[in-house]
Amino acid sequence: MSRSPCSSDSVRTAAVVNKEIRDLWQRSGGCLSPEDEEQYQRLLVEWAAATGGSARTAA
């Protein structure tokens, strides 16, 4: 089963994406492989889009 973001006509909620991010971190034991890091970055972009860009990033 693919873990890539859904197409633009089927946008997932921030809560759903956040759960996937948490699952990724839990599966990895807190140490992301290069492949997991790529997935994490894609999920962050999807999550930010789902929140309408209202989320603040750490400086």
PDB file of N, CA, C and O in Angstrom:
ATOM      1  N   MET A   1       0.837  -1.181   0.000  1.00  0.00           N
ATOM      2  CA  MET A   1       0.000   0.000   0.000  1.00  0.00           C
ATOM      3  C   MET A   1       0.875   1.235   0.000  1.00  0.00           C
ATOM      4  O   MET A   1       1.800   1.346   0.804  1.00  0.00           O
ATOM      5  N   SER A   2       0.595   2.134  -0.871  1.00  0.00           N
ATOM      6  CA  SER A   2       1.394   3.341  -1.003  1.00  0.00           C
ATOM      7  C   SER A   2       1.103   4.313   0.133  1.00  0.00           C
ATOM      8  O   SER A   2      -0.045   4.461   0.551  1.00  0.00           O
ATOM      9  N   ARG A   3       2.135   4.969   0.628  1.00  0.00           N
ATOM     10  CA  ARG A   3       1.986   5.962   1.681  1.00  0.00           C
ATOM     11  C   ARG A   3       2.144   7.368   1.134  1.00  0.00           C
ATOM     12  O   ARG A   3       2.295   8.320   1.900  1.00  0.00           O
ATOM     13  N   SER A   4       2.111   7.509  -0.195  1.00  0.00           N
ATOM     14  CA  SER A   4       2.270   8.827  -0.792  1.00  0.00           C
ATOM     15  C   SER A   4       0.983   9.622  -0.662  1.00  0.00           C
ATOM     16  O   SER A   4      -0.098   9.048  -0.531  1.00  0.00           O
ATOM     17  N   PRO A   5       1.100  10.949  -0.697  1.00  0.00           N
ATOM     18  CA  PRO A   5      -0.103  11.777  -0.588  1.00  0.00           C
ATOM     19  C   PRO A   5      -1.107  11.469  -1.686  1.00  0.00           C
ATOM     20  O   PRO A   5      -0.739  11.070  -2.791  1.00  0.00           O
ATOM     21  N   CYS A   6      -2.365  11.657  -1.370  1.00  0.00           N
ATOM     22  CA  CYS A   6      -3.434  11.422  -2.335  1.00  0.00           C
ATOM     23  C   CYS A   6      -3.424  12.513  -3.394  1.00  0.00           C
ATOM     24  O   CYS A   6      -2.802  13.560  -3.216  1.00  0.00           O
ATOM     25  N   SER A   7      -4.108  12.264  -4.479  1.00  0.00           N
ATOM     26  CA  SER A   7      -4.194  13.255  -5.535  1.00  0.00           C
ATOM     27  C   SER A   7      -4.940  14.484  -5.037  1.00  0.00           C
ATOM     28  O   SER A   7      -5.625  14.426  -4.016  1.00  0.00           O
ATOM     29  N   SER A   8      -4.809  15.593  -5.754  1.00  0.00           N
ATOM     30  CA  SER A   8      -5.376  16.860  -5.311  1.00  0.00           C
ATOM     31  C   SER A   8      -6.898  16.834  -5.206  1.00  0.00           C
ATOM     32  O   SER A   8      -7.473  17.657  -4.493  1.00  0.00           O
ATOM     33  N   ASP A   9      -7.564  15.908  -5.898  1.00  0.00           N
ATOM     34  CA  ASP A   9      -9.015  15.843  -5.813  1.00  0.00           C
ATOM     35  C   ASP A   9      -9.469  15.045  -4.588  1.00  0.00           C
ATOM     36  O   ASP A   9     -10.669  14.908  -4.349  1.00  0.00           O
ATOM     37  N   SER A  10      -8.529  14.523  -3.821  1.00  0.00           N
ATOM     38  CA  SER A  10      -8.837  13.743  -2.634  1.00  0.00           C
ATOM     39  C   SER A  10      -7.883  14.167  -1.518  1.00  0.00           C
ATOM     40  O   SER A  10      -7.002  13.406  -1.121  1.00  0.00           O
ATOM     41  N   VAL A  11      -8.068  15.383  -1.019  1.00  0.00           N
ATOM     42  CA  VAL A  11      -7.172  15.949  -0.022  1.00  0.00           C
ATOM     43  C   VAL A  11      -7.476  15.354   1.352  1.00  0.00           C
ATOM     44  O   VAL A  11      -8.632  15.268   1.768  1.00  0.00           O
ATOM     45  N   ARG A  12      -6.417  14.948   2.039  1.00  0.00           N
ATOM     46  CA  ARG A  12      -6.566  14.400   3.388  1.00  0.00           C
ATOM     47  C   ARG A  12      -6.543  15.532   4.410  1.00  0.00           C
ATOM     48  O   ARG A  12      -5.969  16.592   4.161  1.00  0.00           O
ATOM     49  N   THR A  13      -7.161  15.303   5.541  1.00  0.00           N
ATOM     50  CA  THR A  13      -7.169  16.312   6.589  1.00  0.00           C
ATOM     51  C   THR A  13      -5.815  16.363   7.294  1.00  0.00           C
ATOM     52  O   THR A  13      -5.021  15.425   7.220  1.00  0.00           O
ATOM     53  N   ALA A  14      -5.570  17.481   7.978  1.00  0.00           N
ATOM     54  CA  ALA A  14      -4.333  17.631   8.735  1.00  0.00           C
ATOM     55  C   ALA A  14      -4.222  16.545   9.799  1.00  0.00           C
ATOM     56  O   ALA A  14      -3.128  16.046  10.061  1.00  0.00           O
ATOM     57  N   ALA A  15      -5.336  16.178  10.409  1.00  0.00           N
ATOM     58  CA  ALA A  15      -5.317  15.148  11.448  1.00  0.00           C
ATOM     59  C   ALA A  15      -4.872  13.798  10.898  1.00  0.00           C
ATOM     60  O   ALA A  15      -4.119  13.073  11.549  1.00  0.00           O
ATOM     61  N   VAL A  16      -5.339  13.465   9.700  1.00  0.00           N
ATOM     62  CA  VAL A  16      -4.961  12.196   9.077  1.00  0.00           C
ATOM     63  C   VAL A  16      -3.467  12.198   8.743  1.00  0.00           C
ATOM     64  O   VAL A  16      -2.765  11.218   8.993  1.00  0.00           O
ATOM     65  N   VAL A  17      -2.996  13.297   8.181  1.00  0.00           N
ATOM     66  CA  VAL A  17      -1.575  13.392   7.826  1.00  0.00           C
ATOM     67  C   VAL A  17      -0.726  13.388   9.092  1.00  0.00           C
ATOM     68  O   VAL A  17       0.329  12.754   9.130  1.00  0.00           O
ATOM     69  N   ASN A  18      -1.179  14.092  10.127  1.00  0.00           N
ATOM     70  CA  ASN A  18      -0.448  14.126  11.386  1.00  0.00           C
ATOM     71  C   ASN A  18      -0.316  12.725  11.978  1.00  0.00           C
ATOM     72  O   ASN A  18       0.738  12.367  12.504  1.00  0.00           O
ATOM     73  N   LYS A  19      -1.381  11.937  11.893  1.00  0.00           N
ATOM     74  CA  LYS A  19      -1.322  10.560  12.390  1.00  0.00           C
ATOM     75  C   LYS A  19      -0.278   9.764  11.614  1.00  0.00           C
ATOM     76  O   LYS A  19       0.464   8.975  12.201  1.00  0.00           O
ATOM     77  N   GLU A  20      -0.218   9.963  10.318  1.00  0.00           N
ATOM     78  CA  GLU A  20       0.769   9.244   9.515  1.00  0.00           C
ATOM     79  C   GLU A  20       2.191   9.665   9.887  1.00  0.00           C
ATOM     80  O   GLU A  20       3.099   8.835   9.917  1.00  0.00           O
ATOM     81  N   ILE A  21       2.382  10.950  10.170  1.00  0.00           N
ATOM     82  CA  ILE A  21       3.694  11.441  10.614  1.00  0.00           C
ATOM     83  C   ILE A  21       4.077  10.776  11.935  1.00  0.00           C
ATOM     84  O   ILE A  21       5.203  10.305  12.099  1.00  0.00           O
ATOM     85  N   ARG A  22       3.137  10.744  12.871  1.00  0.00           N
ATOM     86  CA  ARG A  22       3.407  10.108  14.166  1.00  0.00           C
ATOM     87  C   ARG A  22       3.724   8.620  13.998  1.00  0.00           C
ATOM     88  O   ARG A  22       4.635   8.102  14.644  1.00  0.00           O
ATOM     89  N   ASP A  23       2.979   7.939  13.138  1.00  0.00           N
ATOM     90  CA  ASP A  23       3.227   6.527  12.869  1.00  0.00           C
ATOM     91  C   ASP A  23       4.622   6.314  12.279  1.00  0.00           C
ATOM     92  O   ASP A  23       5.321   5.369  12.644  1.00  0.00           O
ATOM     93  N   LEU A  24       5.013   7.191  11.374  1.00  0.00           N
ATOM     94  CA  LEU A  24       6.337   7.100  10.762  1.00  0.00           C
ATOM     95  C   LEU A  24       7.427   7.202  11.821  1.00  0.00           C
ATOM     96  O   LEU A  24       8.361   6.400  11.837  1.00  0.00           O
ATOM     97  N   TRP A  25       7.307   8.188  12.703  1.00  0.00           N
ATOM     98  CA  TRP A  25       8.301   8.360  13.767  1.00  0.00           C
ATOM     99  C   TRP A  25       8.313   7.153  14.702  1.00  0.00           C
ATOM    100  O   TRP A  25       9.380   6.706  15.122  1.00  0.00           O
ATOM    101  N   GLN A  26       7.152   6.631  15.026  1.00  0.00           N
ATOM    102  CA  GLN A  26       7.084   5.478  15.922  1.00  0.00           C
ATOM    103  C   GLN A  26       7.722   4.251  15.277  1.00  0.00           C
ATOM    104  O   GLN A  26       8.486   3.534  15.923  1.00  0.00           O
ATOM    105  N   ARG A  27       7.409   4.009  14.004  1.00  0.00           N
ATOM    106  CA  ARG A  27       7.987   2.861  13.286  1.00  0.00           C
ATOM    107  C   ARG A  27       9.493   2.962  13.200  1.00  0.00           C
ATOM    108  O   ARG A  27      10.196   1.954  13.266  1.00  0.00           O
ATOM    109  N   SER A  28       9.993   4.185  13.051  1.00  0.00           N
ATOM    110  CA  SER A  28      11.435   4.370  12.848  1.00  0.00           C
ATOM    111  C   SER A  28      12.215   4.349  14.154  1.00  0.00           C
ATOM    112  O   SER A  28      13.445   4.302  14.142  1.00  0.00           O
ATOM    113  N   GLY A  29      11.515   4.382  15.273  1.00  0.00           N
ATOM    114  CA  GLY A  29      12.204   4.410  16.551  1.00  0.00           C
ATOM    115  C   GLY A  29      12.881   5.748  16.812  1.00  0.00           C
ATOM    116  O   GLY A  29      13.791   5.836  17.636  1.00  0.00           O
ATOM    117  N   GLY A  30      12.444   6.779  16.120  1.00  0.00           N
ATOM    118  CA  GLY A  30      12.987   8.117  16.329  1.00  0.00           C
ATOM    119  C   GLY A  30      14.223   8.428  15.503  1.00  0.00           C
ATOM    120  O   GLY A  30      14.823   9.491  15.661  1.00  0.00           O
ATOM    121  N   CYS A  31      14.609   7.517  14.626  1.00  0.00           N
ATOM    122  CA  CYS A  31      15.780   7.728  13.765  1.00  0.00           C
ATOM    123  C   CYS A  31      15.374   7.412  12.326  1.00  0.00           C
ATOM    124  O   CYS A  31      15.280   6.246  11.943  1.00  0.00           O
ATOM    125  N   LEU A  32      15.134   8.459  11.535  1.00  0.00           N
ATOM    126  CA  LEU A  32      14.638   8.269  10.177  1.00  0.00           C
ATOM    127  C   LEU A  32      15.744   7.861   9.210  1.00  0.00           C
ATOM    128  O   LEU A  32      16.833   8.436   9.210  1.00  0.00           O
ATOM    129  N   SER A  33      15.446   6.865   8.392  1.00  0.00           N
ATOM    130  CA  SER A  33      16.350   6.488   7.299  1.00  0.00           C
ATOM    131  C   SER A  33      16.222   7.564   6.217  1.00  0.00           C
ATOM    132  O   SER A  33      15.299   8.377   6.271  1.00  0.00           O
ATOM    133  N   PRO A  34      17.123   7.585   5.244  1.00  0.00           N
ATOM    134  CA  PRO A  34      16.986   8.558   4.156  1.00  0.00           C
ATOM    135  C   PRO A  34      15.636   8.458   3.444  1.00  0.00           C
ATOM    136  O   PRO A  34      15.061   9.479   3.065  1.00  0.00           O
ATOM    137  N   GLU A  35      15.128   7.245   3.259  1.00  0.00           N
ATOM    138  CA  GLU A  35      13.829   7.070   2.613  1.00  0.00           C
ATOM    139  C   GLU A  35      12.703   7.606   3.510  1.00  0.00           C
ATOM    140  O   GLU A  35      11.769   8.251   3.034  1.00  0.00           O
ATOM    141  N   ASP A  36      12.811   7.327   4.812  1.00  0.00           N
ATOM    142  CA  ASP A  36      11.815   7.837   5.754  1.00  0.00           C
ATOM    143  C   ASP A  36      11.865   9.358   5.813  1.00  0.00           C
ATOM    144  O   ASP A  36      10.825  10.007   5.924  1.00  0.00           O
ATOM    145  N   GLU A  37      13.053   9.930   5.740  1.00  0.00           N
ATOM    146  CA  GLU A  37      13.202  11.389   5.767  1.00  0.00           C
ATOM    147  C   GLU A  37      12.509  12.018   4.556  1.00  0.00           C
ATOM    148  O   GLU A  37      11.863  13.059   4.677  1.00  0.00           O
ATOM    149  N   GLU A  38      12.645  11.385   3.395  1.00  0.00           N
ATOM    150  CA  GLU A  38      11.970  11.883   2.193  1.00  0.00           C
ATOM    151  C   GLU A  38      10.454  11.836   2.377  1.00  0.00           C
ATOM    152  O   GLU A  38       9.751  12.784   2.028  1.00  0.00           O
ATOM    153  N   GLN A  39       9.956  10.728   2.926  1.00  0.00           N
ATOM    154  CA  GLN A  39       8.521  10.597   3.167  1.00  0.00           C
ATOM    155  C   GLN A  39       8.075  11.636   4.190  1.00  0.00           C
ATOM    156  O   GLN A  39       7.021  12.252   4.025  1.00  0.00           O
ATOM    157  N   TYR A  40       8.856  11.838   5.235  1.00  0.00           N
ATOM    158  CA  TYR A  40       8.537  12.810   6.273  1.00  0.00           C
ATOM    159  C   TYR A  40       8.419  14.214   5.679  1.00  0.00           C
ATOM    160  O   TYR A  40       7.488  14.950   6.005  1.00  0.00           O
ATOM    161  N   GLN A  41       9.356  14.582   4.812  1.00  0.00           N
ATOM    162  CA  GLN A  41       9.321  15.908   4.185  1.00  0.00           C
ATOM    163  C   GLN A  41       8.060  16.066   3.321  1.00  0.00           C
ATOM    164  O   GLN A  41       7.427  17.122   3.336  1.00  0.00           O
ATOM    165  N   ARG A  42       7.700  15.025   2.576  1.00  0.00           N
ATOM    166  CA  ARG A  42       6.475  15.079   1.761  1.00  0.00           C
ATOM    167  C   ARG A  42       5.243  15.229   2.656  1.00  0.00           C
ATOM    168  O   ARG A  42       4.329  15.994   2.349  1.00  0.00           O
ATOM    169  N   LEU A  43       5.233  14.489   3.763  1.00  0.00           N
ATOM    170  CA  LEU A  43       4.106  14.576   4.688  1.00  0.00           C
ATOM    171  C   LEU A  43       4.004  15.963   5.316  1.00  0.00           C
ATOM    172  O   LEU A  43       2.902  16.479   5.503  1.00  0.00           O
ATOM    173  N   LEU A  44       5.138  16.566   5.641  1.00  0.00           N
ATOM    174  CA  LEU A  44       5.120  17.922   6.206  1.00  0.00           C
ATOM    175  C   LEU A  44       4.505  18.918   5.229  1.00  0.00           C
ATOM    176  O   LEU A  44       3.722  19.782   5.624  1.00  0.00           O
ATOM    177  N   VAL A  45       4.858  18.794   3.966  1.00  0.00           N
ATOM    178  CA  VAL A  45       4.296  19.680   2.940  1.00  0.00           C
ATOM    179  C   VAL A  45       2.791  19.450   2.833  1.00  0.00           C
ATOM    180  O   VAL A  45       2.015  20.404   2.759  1.00  0.00           O
ATOM    181  N   GLU A  46       2.382  18.182   2.826  1.00  0.00           N
ATOM    182  CA  GLU A  46       0.956  17.864   2.746  1.00  0.00           C
ATOM    183  C   GLU A  46       0.223  18.389   3.983  1.00  0.00           C
ATOM    184  O   GLU A  46      -0.870  18.944   3.872  1.00  0.00           O
ATOM    185  N   TRP A  47       0.828  18.212   5.161  1.00  0.00           N
ATOM    186  CA  TRP A  47       0.210  18.682   6.400  1.00  0.00           C
ATOM    187  C   TRP A  47       0.049  20.204   6.387  1.00  0.00           C
ATOM    188  O   TRP A  47      -0.999  20.727   6.766  1.00  0.00           O
ATOM    189  N   ALA A  48       1.099  20.910   5.948  1.00  0.00           N
ATOM    190  CA  ALA A  48       1.029  22.371   5.883  1.00  0.00           C
ATOM    191  C   ALA A  48      -0.080  22.815   4.934  1.00  0.00           C
ATOM    192  O   ALA A  48      -0.803  23.768   5.224  1.00  0.00           O
ATOM    193  N   ALA A  49      -0.215  22.133   3.810  1.00  0.00           N
ATOM    194  CA  ALA A  49      -1.276  22.468   2.858  1.00  0.00           C
ATOM    195  C   ALA A  49      -2.649  22.197   3.476  1.00  0.00           C
ATOM    196  O   ALA A  49      -3.591  22.961   3.264  1.00  0.00           O
ATOM    197  N   ALA A  50      -2.755  21.119   4.231  1.00  0.00           N
ATOM    198  CA  ALA A  50      -4.033  20.763   4.844  1.00  0.00           C
ATOM    199  C   ALA A  50      -4.428  21.750   5.941  1.00  0.00           C
ATOM    200  O   ALA A  50      -5.614  21.928   6.219  1.00  0.00           O
ATOM    201  N   THR A  51      -3.442  22.387   6.561  1.00  0.00           N
ATOM    202  CA  THR A  51      -3.746  23.375   7.605  1.00  0.00           C
ATOM    203  C   THR A  51      -3.950  24.758   7.007  1.00  0.00           C
ATOM    204  O   THR A  51      -4.187  25.724   7.733  1.00  0.00           O
ATOM    205  N   GLY A  52      -3.858  24.855   5.700  1.00  0.00           N
ATOM    206  CA  GLY A  52      -4.040  26.147   5.044  1.00  0.00           C
ATOM    207  C   GLY A  52      -2.839  27.064   5.217  1.00  0.00           C
ATOM    208  O   GLY A  52      -2.942  28.281   5.065  1.00  0.00           O
ATOM    209  N   GLY A  53      -1.699  26.463   5.537  1.00  0.00           N
ATOM    210  CA  GLY A  53      -0.486  27.258   5.715  1.00  0.00           C
ATOM    211  C   GLY A  53      -0.503  28.071   6.986  1.00  0.00           C
ATOM    212  O   GLY A  53       0.317  28.973   7.152  1.00  0.00           O
ATOM    213  N   SER A  54      -1.433  27.767   7.902  1.00  0.00           N
ATOM    214  CA  SER A  54      -1.540  28.547   9.143  1.00  0.00           C
ATOM    215  C   SER A  54      -0.569  28.080  10.215  1.00  0.00           C
ATOM    216  O   SER A  54      -0.395  28.753  11.232  1.00  0.00           O
ATOM    217  N   ALA A  55       0.064  26.935   9.997  1.00  0.00           N
ATOM    218  CA  ALA A  55       0.995  26.409  10.992  1.00  0.00           C
ATOM    219  C   ALA A  55       2.297  27.193  10.963  1.00  0.00           C
ATOM    220  O   ALA A  55       2.799  27.560   9.900  1.00  0.00           O
ATOM    221  N   ARG A  56       2.830  27.441  12.150  1.00  0.00           N
ATOM    222  CA  ARG A  56       4.094  28.160  12.259  1.00  0.00           C
ATOM    223  C   ARG A  56       5.224  27.154  12.296  1.00  0.00           C
ATOM    224  O   ARG A  56       5.060  26.056  12.827  1.00  0.00           O
ATOM    225  N   THR A  57       6.366  27.513  11.739  1.00  0.00           N
ATOM    226  CA  THR A  57       7.534  26.649  11.769  1.00  0.00           C
ATOM    227  C   THR A  57       8.512  27.182  12.793  1.00  0.00           C
ATOM    228  O   THR A  57       8.548  28.380  13.073  1.00  0.00           O
ATOM    229  N   ALA A  58       9.300  26.287  13.344  1.00  0.00           N
ATOM    230  CA  ALA A  58      10.308  26.675  14.334  1.00  0.00           C
ATOM    231  C   ALA A  58      11.426  27.433  13.646  1.00  0.00           C
ATOM    232  O   ALA A  58      11.837  27.080  12.541  1.00  0.00           O
ATOM    233  N   ALA A  59      11.903  28.448  14.283  1.00  0.00           N
ATOM    234  CA  ALA A  59      12.987  29.247  13.704  1.00  0.00           C
ATOM    235  C   ALA A  59      14.304  28.838  14.276  1.00  0.00           C
ATOM    236  O   ALA A  59      15.337  29.399  13.910  1.00  0.00           O
TER     237      ALA A  59
END
